[in-house]
Amino acid sequence: MMTQNKTKAKSKTKKFFKRFWWLLWKDDSFKGWIFSVVFLFLFIKFIFFPFLTLATGTSMPLAIVESCSMYHEDGLFSTASGFDLWWETHENKYDRFEIEKEEFKDFSLRKGFNKGDILFLLKANPEKLEVGDIIIFNANQRNPVIHRIVEIKEKNGEKIFSTLGDNNPDQINFEKEIKENQIIGKASFRLVPYAGWIKLMFYDWKKPSSERGLC
């Protein structure tokens, strides 16, 4: 009797998962489409992101670039000559931080990134952060800011960071003294170029005209 019950239970479980799989991937009806969207939303929110947060050590493992402050004209397809031209335009702002061209070439993500790119972030250890690293931090703005470290000082036993957007003409006041507890994470690499526009397109039009659209 017990064996029969186990067999029935296995059969029901098998049918359930078979039906579940069919609804998720093969049902072309409106009901199937709604089921797939809801399932994927729940999976991403309650399983994928919590796991990613645990694995990366930061509350924001993925970030969408929402401005052109880190934009380089050549971007992904930057060449040596393209970098030389970019540096000629931006060299002066790095002089006061004693950052030279050859040093900048060794920085992570030295080609910058574009509005709409999705970045992969890791936990930022303040003791290991260096000039040239790109961090995401809270600055009492609508969203966290993603800029490059240009200076690191120490004050009362705590490291103080200063950043600058690669495409910005100068520093913004809120990025001149960034404390350790403001830092959310460190940009590791560009995960998917421009894919963030799937989200940005819904509210980018609300921004001032000078800040809308592609860089």
N, C-alpha and C positions, 0 to 999 in steps of 0.2 A: 504493500500500500504506500509506504514511504517513498519507494523508488518511483512509483507511478506519479506521485505528487511532485517529485523533483523533475521528472520528465515533462510534466505539464507546465511547471514553472519555467523551465528552460525554453519550452516552446513559446510561451507567452512573451518571455523576455526577447526572444529572437524575433517574433512578429512585431513587437513594439519598436525595436531598433530598425527593423526593415522598413516599417511605416514611417518612422522618424526620418530616416535617411532619404526616403522617397520624397517626403514633403520638403525637406531641406534643399535638395539638389535637383530633383527630377520633375516635381510638380510645376507645370507651367501656368497653372491657374492663378487668379488674383490672390486666393487664399494661400497658395504655396509661396507666392512672392512676399506677402506680408509676414508669413511665418519665418522665411529666410532672413528678412531684414531685422525682425525682432530678435531672432536667435543670435545673429551676428553682433547686434548692438549689445546684448546682454553678455555675450562671450567676451567681447573687447573690453567692456566696462568692468566686469566682475572677475574675469579670469586673466585675460591677456595683459591688461595694464597693471593690475596688482602684482602679477608675476614679474613683469618687466621692471617695475619699481623696486621690487625686492632684489632682482638680479643686478641692477645698475647702482642701487644705493641712493637714488635721488627721487624726489617726489614728482619730477618732470623728466622722464626718460626720453620723450620726444618733444620737439618744439618746432612750431611753424614760424618762419621768418616773416614779419609783418611790415617791414619797412625796407628802404633802400640804403640804410646807413652802413651796410657792410658790402655794398655792391661794387664789383670791379667790372669795367666795361667788357673785358674779354671773358670773364667768368670761367666756366668749365674749360673753355678752349684757349685759355691764356697761353701765349708763347713768350719766349725770352724777350723778343722785341716789344711785345705787348706789355710785359711787366715793366720794361725800361721806361716806356712812355707813361705808364701809370705812376711810377715812382717819381718821375720828373715833375708831375703835377702835384704830388702829395708829399714830397720830400721835406719841405719846410716845416710842416706841422710835427714831424718826428724829430727834428733837430734838437728841440729843447729837452727831449727825453733821451737824447744820445743814442737813438736807434738808427743804425746805418743800413744801407741797402743790402749788403751781404748778410747781415743779421736777419733782416726781415725775410729774406729768401728761405731761411730755415724755420720760419714760424709755421705752426699748424694752420691748415686752411688758408694759406697765404694768397690764394686766388679769391678770397672772400666768398660770398654766396649771394643768391638772388632772393628777392621778395617771393614768397611762396614755396621756397625750399623747405624740406623737413630735415631737421638735424637730429642726430642721435647723441644723447647726453649721458655722461657718467657722473658719479659722485665726485665733487671737487674737494680735495684735501688741501686746505690753505697752505700747509707747510710745503707742499709739492708743486704748487702753482708757480709758473714762471712768466716773465715778460714774453708776450707773443701768444700766450694761450687765450682762447676765447671762452668767456664765462657768461652765464645767464644769471641775472641777479634782480632782486626786488629793489625798486627805486621810488615807491609810492606813485607809480604811474598806472595807467589802466592795465597794462600787461608788463611782465618782466622784460628786461632789456638784455640784448645779446651783443656784446662788444668785446674788443680785444684789449688785453692788459698791456699798458704801456709803462707802468711804473708800480713798484712795490716798496712800501716803506713800513717801518715798525713804530708803533705808538703805544706806550704803556703796556708793552709786552704782547700787543696784538698787531697782526699784519693788516695794513691798510692798502687797498688796491685802487689803482686809477686806470680807467679805460678810455678808449677812443674808437669811434666807428671808422672803419677804413675809408668810407666814402663821405664822412662828415668833415667840414672845414676846420672844426675845432671841437674841444670838449664841451659837453653840457654840464652845468653845475652839479647835477646830482651824481655824476660819475667821477668826480674828482676825489672823493673819499668814500670808498666802498668798504664796509666792515665785513668781517668773516661771516657773521650771522645773516648777511643779506644774500650771500651766494647760494644759488640753487643747484648749479651743476656746471660741468665743463663740456663744451662741445667737442665731440670726438671725431665725427665725420658727417658729411652730407649724405643722408640716407636716400632721399628721393627728390630730385630737382623738380620744382614747380608744382608738385602734387598737392601742396597746401592750399592752392587756389580753389580747390573743391570747397574749402571752408571760407576762405577769404572773400570769394565772390558774393557772399551773402551780406557782408557789411562794409566792404571796401568803399562802396559808393557813398557811404555816410561821411567819409573823411573829407578834408578840404581838397579842392581840385588838384592842388600841387602835390598831394600825397597819394592820389589814386593811380591805379593801373600798374603796369609793368615799369621796371626801372629804365 
